Amino acid sequence: MAASVSVELSSTIRALRGHFNDVVLPLWSGRGYNERMGLPYESLAGDSGLPVAPQRYRAMACARQLYVYAIAPAPAHARHADRLFEALLRYFRDDRHGGWRYSIDADGRPLDDTQDLYTHAFVVFACTAYFERSRNTQARQALLQAVETVESRFRRPDGLYHAAMSADWRQVSQGPAQNPVMHLTEAYLAAARVAEPAWFAQLLRGMAQGVADAFLHAPSQCIAEAPRGTPGNRIEPGHQFEWFVLLDSAPAVFSGLELALAVPRGCGWARQHGVVDGTSGVRAALDLDGQVRDATERIWAQAEYARYLAAIGDEPALAAQSVALHTRFLHPGGWHECLDANGALARIDMPSTTPYHLATCYAALPAG
């Protein structure tokens, strides 16, 4: 994206960031934070901003919130990140089996001890950001231990990764899936900034080739959600845009790999079949032939599309998408999580995991 953007786009970007700083961050360090537990609530009511009665707390949700406040600039944000990091260690580190438990119940007791790759990826990602902000050596130790666990426990002989294991690591609960590996890619790119960049680069290249071998759908050049040949497989446009930004962020790491060559073409296919003309709405899921599987528009996919448009420098499309994100999904009390095919509200709560997507999107937009 050019250093100078239009006045209109610059104004919209300022409005997006202003909403995040003035509404979203105070919401989740205030009403969205359970002082007694020291944890963010899983979700808030979209109309009142009050907590939805908690049934559980997930490590991944805590880690995403930790990331958001670790990169937010104010000293108060740093203090909130301290509290979130302490809670992550206290509730979710599985000292019995190693690794990180998936969730606890509303009273803080272990609920689901599944060893989940997606969760481990966000522990690495969040602890990296928190270490960069705080220089807390516990954070660096936690991220490196999580990486060691991923490589020794989740990694398969063929270079792919199991998505979930039993608490004692003896059984595979779920085989390889696209989304956990994408976030592990994100986490390892971050971790390489604070430790062993050459080693992480080697791992990342192997992961990218594994994704191409197992998940790349040749006709569309998109990355499918499940390995090729899986019945009922689907393509999520938002994930194509997310993959593009990750690969584009480290050309020296991914240069020449099949995945890096395919994903830009896959994004073109995803735009053609998965983005609605007129509203810029990104559909949730497509069949492999491009037919709409799920027309729901989730805010995270809109954010990832904006981040992709900024990365490729498509200012006209970014201007339209930024306005759509601001006017269709944000409101003075927070945001609309999902809209249906007709633009009506399809989910009434605001999950604690969504600010992560907004934060990464807004950080990637031009300064204006």
C-alpha positions in Angstrom: 0.0 0.0 0.0 1.3 3.4 -0.9 2.5 5.6 2.0 -0.2 8.2 1.1 -3.8 7.1 0.9 -7.0 9.0 0.0 -8.6 11.3 2.5 -11.7 9.1 2.6 -9.8 5.9 3.4 -7.6 7.6 5.9 -10.7 8.9 7.7 -12.3 5.5 7.7 -9.1 3.8 9.1 -9.0 6.4 11.9 -12.6 5.7 12.7 -11.9 1.9 12.9 -8.9 2.4 15.2 -10.8 4.9 17.3 -13.6 2.5 17.8 -11.1 -0.2 18.9 -9.3 2.1 21.3 -12.4 3.8 22.7 -14.9 1.0 22.7 -13.3 -2.5 22.3 -10.3 -2.2 24.6 -12.2 -0.6 27.5 -15.0 -3.1 27.1 -12.8 -6.1 27.6 -10.7 -4.7 30.4 -13.9 -3.6 32.1 -17.2 -5.4 31.8 -15.6 -8.2 29.8 -13.1 -9.1 32.5 -14.1 -11.3 35.5 -12.2 -9.7 38.4 -12.9 -12.7 40.7 -11.5 -15.2 38.2 -8.9 -13.0 36.6 -10.1 -14.1 33.2 -12.0 -12.5 30.3 -15.5 -13.7 30.0 -16.1 -15.9 26.9 -18.7 -13.5 25.5 -20.7 -10.4 26.1 -24.3 -9.6 25.1 -24.2 -7.6 21.9 -26.9 -5.1 23.0 -26.0 -4.4 26.6 -22.3 -5.3 26.7 -23.0 -7.4 29.9 -21.3 -10.8 30.4 -23.1 -13.8 29.1 -23.4 -16.3 32.0 -20.1 -18.3 31.8 -20.1 -22.0 31.2 -16.4 -22.3 30.6 -13.2 -20.4 30.0 -10.8 -21.5 27.3 -7.0 -21.1 27.2 -7.2 -20.0 23.6 -9.6 -17.2 24.5 -7.4 -16.0 27.3 -4.3 -16.1 25.1 -6.0 -14.1 22.3 -6.9 -11.4 24.9 -3.4 -11.5 26.2 -2.1 -10.8 22.7 -4.5 -7.9 22.2 -3.4 -6.1 25.4 0.2 -7.0 25.0 0.3 -5.0 21.8 -2.0 -2.2 22.9 0.1 0.9 23.7 -1.2 2.4 27.0 0.4 1.5 30.4 -3.0 0.4 31.6 -3.1 -2.1 28.8 0.3 -3.5 29.8 -1.0 -4.0 33.4 -4.0 -5.8 32.1 -1.7 -8.0 30.0 0.2 -8.9 33.2 -3.1 -10.1 34.8 -4.0 -12.2 31.8 -0.6 -13.8 31.6 -0.7 -14.8 35.2 -4.2 -16.3 34.7 -3.1 -18.2 31.6 -0.3 -19.9 33.7 -2.5 -20.4 36.8 -5.5 -22.0 35.1 -4.4 -23.6 31.9 -0.9 -25.0 32.2 -1.2 -28.8 32.6 1.6 -29.6 35.1 0.4 -33.3 35.3 0.6 -34.2 31.6 2.6 -31.3 30.1 1.0 -29.0 27.6 -2.0 -26.7 28.0 -5.5 -27.8 28.9 -8.3 -26.7 26.6 -10.8 -25.3 29.2 -11.9 -24.9 32.8 -15.4 -24.6 34.2 -17.1 -21.5 35.5 -15.5 -22.0 38.9 -12.0 -22.6 37.6 -11.9 -26.4 37.8 -10.5 -28.3 34.8 -13.2 -29.0 32.3 -11.6 -30.3 29.1 -8.1 -31.5 29.3 -7.8 -32.2 25.6 -4.4 -31.3 24.2 -5.4 -29.0 21.3 -3.0 -27.7 18.7 -5.0 -24.6 18.1 -4.7 -23.7 21.8 -0.9 -24.4 21.9 -0.4 -22.2 18.8 -2.1 -19.3 20.5 -0.1 -19.8 23.7 3.1 -19.5 21.6 1.7 -16.4 19.8 0.4 -14.6 22.8 3.4 -15.3 25.0 5.7 -14.1 22.3 3.9 -10.7 22.1 3.8 -10.5 25.9 7.5 -11.2 26.2 8.3 -8.5 23.6 6.2 -6.0 25.6 7.2 -7.0 29.1 10.5 -8.8 28.8 9.1 -11.3 31.4 11.4 -14.3 31.1 8.5 -16.6 32.2 6.7 -15.7 28.9 9.7 -16.7 26.8 10.1 -19.9 28.8 6.4 -20.7 28.3 6.5 -20.1 24.6 9.6 -22.2 24.1 8.1 -25.0 26.2 4.9 -24.9 24.2 6.9 -25.1 20.9 8.8 -28.1 22.3 5.5 -29.8 23.2 4.1 -29.1 19.7 7.1 -30.6 18.0 7.5 -33.6 20.2 3.8 -34.5 20.7 1.6 -33.1 17.8 4.0 -33.5 14.9 3.6 -36.7 12.9 6.3 -38.6 11.0 5.1 -37.2 7.7 5.6 -33.6 8.9 1.9 -32.8 9.4 0.4 -32.2 12.8 -2.4 -33.8 14.7 -5.1 -31.2 15.6 -5.9 -32.8 19.0 -4.6 -35.4 21.4 -6.0 -37.0 24.6 -4.9 -35.4 27.9 -2.2 -38.1 28.4 -1.0 -37.9 24.8 -1.8 -41.6 24.2 -4.6 -41.2 21.7 -5.2 -39.0 18.6 -8.5 -37.2 19.0 -8.4 -35.4 15.6 -6.0 -35.7 12.7 -4.6 -32.9 10.6 -6.7 -29.8 10.0 -6.0 -26.6 8.2 -6.9 -24.0 10.8 -4.6 -25.1 13.6 -1.6 -25.3 11.3 -2.3 -21.8 9.9 -2.3 -20.4 13.5 0.8 -22.4 14.3 2.4 -20.8 11.2 1.4 -17.4 12.7 2.8 -18.4 16.1 6.2 -19.6 14.7 6.6 -16.5 12.6 6.2 -14.5 15.8 8.4 -16.7 17.9 11.2 -16.4 15.4 11.5 -12.8 16.4 12.7 -13.7 19.9 14.4 -17.1 19.4 16.2 -19.3 16.9 15.1 -17.6 13.6 16.9 -20.1 11.4 15.4 -23.1 13.2 11.9 -21.7 13.0 12.4 -20.8 9.3 13.2 -24.5 8.6 10.1 -25.6 10.5 7.9 -23.1 8.7 9.1 -24.2 5.2 8.3 -27.8 6.1 4.9 -26.8 7.4 4.1 -24.9 4.3 5.1 -27.8 2.1 3.0 -30.1 4.2 0.0 -27.8 3.8 0.5 -27.8 0.0 0.8 -31.5 -0.1 -2.3 -32.3 2.0 -4.7 -29.3 1.8 -4.1 -27.5 -1.5 -7.1 -27.9 -3.8 -5.6 -27.8 -7.3 -8.6 -26.4 -9.4 -9.1 -23.4 -7.1 -5.5 -23.1 -5.7 -7.2 -22.6 -2.3 -6.3 -24.3 0.9 -9.2 -26.6 2.0 -10.3 -26.9 5.6 -9.6 -30.7 5.7 -7.1 -32.9 3.8 -7.8 -33.5 0.1 -10.3 -36.4 -0.4 -12.1 -35.7 2.9 -15.9 -36.1 2.3 -17.8 -32.8 2.5 -14.6 -30.7 2.4 -15.0 -27.0 2.1 -13.1 -23.8 1.4 -13.3 -20.7 3.7 -12.5 -17.5 1.8 -11.4 -15.8 5.0 -8.7 -18.3 5.6 -7.3 -17.8 2.1 -6.8 -14.1 2.9 -5.3 -15.0 6.3 -2.8 -17.4 4.7 -1.8 -14.8 2.1 -0.9 -12.2 4.8 1.2 -14.8 6.7 3.1 -15.9 3.7 3.5 -12.4 2.4 5.0 -11.3 5.8 8.0 -13.5 5.4 9.0 -13.8 1.8 12.6 -14.9 2.7 11.1 -17.9 4.6 8.5 -19.0 2.0 10.1 -18.0 -1.3 9.8 -20.5 -4.1 7.5 -22.9 -2.2 4.4 -24.3 -3.9 2.1 -22.8 -1.3 3.5 -19.3 -1.7 2.9 -19.5 -5.4 -0.6 -20.9 -5.1 -2.2 -18.8 -2.4 -2.3 -15.5 -4.4 -4.2 -17.3 -7.1 -6.4 -18.9 -4.5 -7.2 -15.5 -3.1 -8.4 -14.4 -6.6 -10.7 -17.4 -6.7 -12.0 -16.7 -3.2 -12.7 -13.0 -4.1 -14.6 -14.2 -7.2 -16.8 -16.7 -5.4 -16.7 -15.7 -1.8 -17.1 -11.9 -1.7 -20.4 -10.3 -2.3 -20.6 -7.5 -4.9 -21.9 -4.3 -3.5 -21.4 -5.0 0.2 -17.9 -6.5 0.2 -19.2 -9.1 2.5 -17.1 -12.2 2.8 -19.1 -15.5 2.9 -18.2 -18.1 5.5 -17.7 -21.2 3.3 -17.8 -22.5 -0.2 -18.0 -25.9 -1.8 -15.0 -27.0 -3.8 -16.8 -26.0 -7.0 -17.3 -22.4 -5.8 -21.0 -22.8 -4.8 -21.9 -21.1 -1.6 -22.0 -23.5 1.3 -22.6 -21.0 4.1 -23.5 -17.4 3.2 -23.1 -16.1 6.8 -20.7 -13.2 7.0 -18.5 -13.3 10.1 -16.6 -10.2 11.3 -13.3 -12.0 11.5 -13.4 -12.8 7.8 -14.2 -9.2 6.9 -11.2 -8.1 9.0 -8.9 -10.7 7.2 -10.1 -9.5 3.8 -9.2 -5.9 4.7 -5.8 -7.0 5.9 -5.3 -8.9 2.6 -6.3 -5.9 0.5 -3.9 -3.7 2.4 -1.1 -6.2 1.8 -1.7 -6.3 -2.0 -2.2 -2.5 -2.2 -5.7 -2.5 -3.6 -6.8 0.8 -2.3 -10.2 1.1 -4.0 -11.3 -2.3 -2.7 -9.8 -1.6 0.7 -11.7 1.7 0.8 -15.0 -0.1 0.1 -14.2 -2.9 2.5 -13.2 -0.6 5.3 -16.4 1.4 5.0 -18.4 -1.8 5.0 -16.6 -3.1 8.1 -17.3 0.2 9.9 -20.9 0.7 8.9 -22.2 -2.9 8.7 -20.4 -4.6 11.6 -19.4 -2.0 14.2 -21.7 -0.1 16.6 -21.2 2.2 19.5 -21.3 -0.6 22.1 -19.1 -3.1 20.2 -19.7 -5.1 17.0 -22.0 -7.5 15.2 -20.3 -10.9 15.2 -22.3 -12.4 12.2 -24.7 -11.2 9.6 -26.9 -13.5 7.5 -27.1 -13.5 3.7 -29.7 -10.7 4.0 -27.5 -8.6 6.2 -29.5 -9.3 9.3 -27.9 -10.0 12.7 -27.2 -13.8 12.9 -25.4 -13.9 16.3 -26.3 -11.8 19.2 -23.2 -12.0 21.4 -19.7 -10.7 21.1 -17.0 -13.3 21.7 -13.8 -12.5 23.5 -11.8 -14.0 20.7 -12.8 -11.4 18.1 -10.7 -8.4 19.2 -7.6 -10.4 18.1 -8.8 -10.3 14.5 -9.6 -6.6 14.7 -6.2 -5.8 16.3 -4.2 -7.7 13.6 -6.3 -6.1 10.9 -6.0 -2.5 12.1 -2.3 -2.9 12.7 -1.9 -3.9 9.0 -3.8 -0.9 7.6 -1.9 2.1 6.2 -1.3 5.0 8.6 -3.0 7.4 6.3 
